[in-house]
């Protein structure tokens, strides 16, 4: 697992083409890593020149690539285009999603990221009738898990708002697939809040959490707010993470905004509160 404790997902900037200045701003606010949101209109993860350029930007800003988020669509221009689902019942659609995910794994390997975050299907509110098929999802993952394992990339299945991706469902899927290489769960706190109490999801996923997306909401929409700006009880939530032995990394996956620098400033303040709640400052002082 990455040694980086706090990272920012480039989801914050996904409505634009990723550039070096985005990474400069992340580093300037005290974060030491990023998670790349793989979206071809954001950064062409299948283009060797774009991958090389991203690697140079990471080196320049002294950021590490904590993880890659597998693509869930091909492009965004105010609307999503080319939606991808590993759980699509249609064979052609599922094959397209698998191939795009392979490309994201290749990028992770090239830039020494050890984790790929994967959606199993689509959120219920956007999914069509054939997008969230359990057998199709298992077939896709049976192909992708060995491919990732051979390249030294662990796969984190993300808790999200569909029946395939509750914490309980993901634990059952992982424990049933005994022949998969290293696989675990990405606990998205915002999605867990929409499903109920994040503490319940953390406890259900105990022993399997290998990544996080930390964000907040008010319980009705997937707002991707900065922690403490919504209704999640962060004292209870962080204590639950501690109780199950999770030690990071912590990835802030936040919604795009007209003033992303202001969002990063609030995220830095939230990070400081996380450090205090998790005892990270005390831990560093004792080393």
C-alpha positions, 0 to 999 in steps of 0.5 A: 500500500502507498506510504502516502497518507493524504491524497487528492483525486483529480476528480476535482478537475475532471471537467477540464484537461489535466495540466501541471498547474492542477498538480502544483495547487494540490502540492501547494496545499500540503498533499503528497499524492494524487489519485488519477481519475481516468477519463480520456477527456481529462487525461488520455491514459492510453496515450504513452506521451500523455502518460510520460508527461504526467509522470514528469509533472508528478516528479516536478511537483514531488507528488506520488500517484497513490492510485488510479480510478478506473474509467467509468466513461470516455468523456465529459463535456458538461454531459457524460459520454461513453458510459462504461460498466464492467457489469454490463450484460451486453457483451460488446459493452462489457468488453469495451469497459474491460479494455479501458480498465486494462489501459488504466492498469497499464498506466498504474504500472507505468507510473508506479501506482499500486492501487486501481479503484474499480466500480462494480456496475453503475449507481442505481440512479443512472443504471439501465436494466442491463448495466448491473448484472452480477454474473457479468461483473464477475466475468469482467473481474475474473479477467482483470484481477489476474491482469492487475496482479501480474502487473503488481497492481491491487484492485480496490472495489468501491462501495457505491450505491448499487446492490452489487457494491454495498460493503456486504456485497463486496466482501461476499464477492471477494471472499467467494473469489479465492483465486483472485490476487490481492483485492480489497475495498475502497470505502467511499464515505459519501456513498456509504452515507447514502446507503445508511451509516458509514460506520456500519459500512466500515465495520462490514468491510473490516479486514478488506479496506485498502483504499478510501474516498473521503467526502461528505454529503447531506444524505440525499445526493452524492455531493462530494463535499469536503469532509465536515461540510455535510452530515457525516459524523466524522468523529465516529467515522474516523474512530471506526476506521481506527478500530478496524485497523485502517491506516491510510491512504486517505484520498479526498475525492471532491466535486469540481467547483468554480474555485477549486483552490478554495476547495483545496484550502478547505480540504487542507483544513479538513486534513488537519482535523483528520490528523488530530482525530487519527493521532497522526501528528502525535505519531510523527513526533514520536518517531 
